[in-house]
Amino acid sequence: MLMTTRKPATVGEILIEEFMQPLGLTQAALAEAMGVQRKHVNELCNDRRSVTAATALILARVFGNSPDFWLNVQRRSDLWNALHSPHERERIARAKPLAPAA
């Protein structure tokens, strides 16, 4: 699998730098717009909560973009983390490719 060696921006970084700061949004204001608790937004901003399909749909509705945007940010981060984790790399290396059917 070919991926960049540079760590991709996280959901929290994108959310804060590209959306919240330019719009002057606080975590409390975003939480209200999303209809969630401030803790939910805080965990997203601090990369302690992953973007689920439901959260992606909510963020897309709030910011007027697509749920795929948010899911792709999460996916890139998840893949990079898995490929750069010694534990996960060991697990991946143990997997045995299946022989193609004849």
C-alpha positions in Angstrom: 0.0 0.0 0.0 1.5 3.3 -1.1 1.0 6.2 1.3 2.8 9.4 2.0 5.3 9.5 4.8 3.8 12.8 6.0 1.1 12.4 8.5 -2.3 13.6 7.1 -4.2 16.4 8.9 -6.5 15.0 11.5 -10.3 15.7 11.7 -9.6 18.0 14.7 -7.0 20.0 12.8 -9.3 20.4 9.7 -12.3 21.2 11.9 -10.5 23.9 13.9 -8.3 25.4 11.2 -10.4 25.2 8.1 -13.9 25.6 9.6 -14.2 26.8 13.2 -11.5 29.5 13.2 -12.5 31.1 9.8 -16.1 31.3 11.0 -15.3 32.4 14.5 -17.0 29.4 16.0 -16.4 28.2 19.5 -16.8 24.6 20.5 -20.1 25.5 22.3 -21.5 27.3 19.2 -20.6 24.3 17.0 -22.1 21.9 19.4 -25.3 23.9 19.4 -25.4 24.0 15.6 -24.7 20.2 15.5 -27.3 19.4 18.2 -24.7 17.6 20.3 -23.1 18.1 23.7 -20.0 20.3 23.8 -18.0 17.3 25.0 -18.7 15.6 21.6 -17.2 18.6 19.7 -14.3 18.9 22.2 -13.4 15.2 21.6 -13.6 15.7 17.8 -11.4 18.8 18.0 -8.8 17.0 20.2 -8.9 13.8 18.1 -10.3 11.7 20.9 -13.4 10.8 18.9 -13.6 9.4 15.4 -16.0 10.7 12.8 -18.8 8.2 12.4 -21.2 8.1 9.4 -23.8 9.9 11.5 -21.3 12.6 12.6 -20.2 13.0 9.0 -23.8 13.6 7.9 -24.2 16.2 10.7 -21.0 18.0 9.9 -21.8 18.0 6.2 -25.2 19.6 7.0 -23.8 22.2 9.3 -20.9 23.2 7.0 -22.6 22.6 3.6 -20.1 20.1 2.3 -20.3 16.3 1.9 -20.3 13.5 4.4 -17.6 11.9 2.2 -15.3 14.8 2.9 -15.4 14.1 6.7 -15.2 10.3 6.3 -12.3 10.6 4.0 -10.4 12.8 6.4 -11.0 10.2 9.1 -10.1 7.3 6.7 -6.8 8.9 5.8 -5.9 9.4 9.4 -6.9 5.9 10.4 -4.9 4.3 7.6 -1.8 6.4 8.4 -2.0 5.5 12.1 -2.4 1.8 11.3 0.5 1.8 8.9 2.7 3.6 11.4 1.8 1.6 14.5 4.3 -1.2 15.2 1.5 -3.3 16.8 -0.8 -2.9 13.8 2.1 -3.5 11.3 2.7 -6.9 13.0 -0.9 -7.8 12.8 -1.0 -6.8 9.1 2.2 -8.8 8.4 0.6 -12.0 9.9 -2.2 -11.9 7.4 -1.7 -14.4 4.6 -3.0 -13.6 1.1 -5.3 -16.2 -0.3 -4.3 -17.9 -3.5 -6.4 -17.0 -6.5 -9.0 -19.6 -7.5 -8.0 -21.8 -10.4 
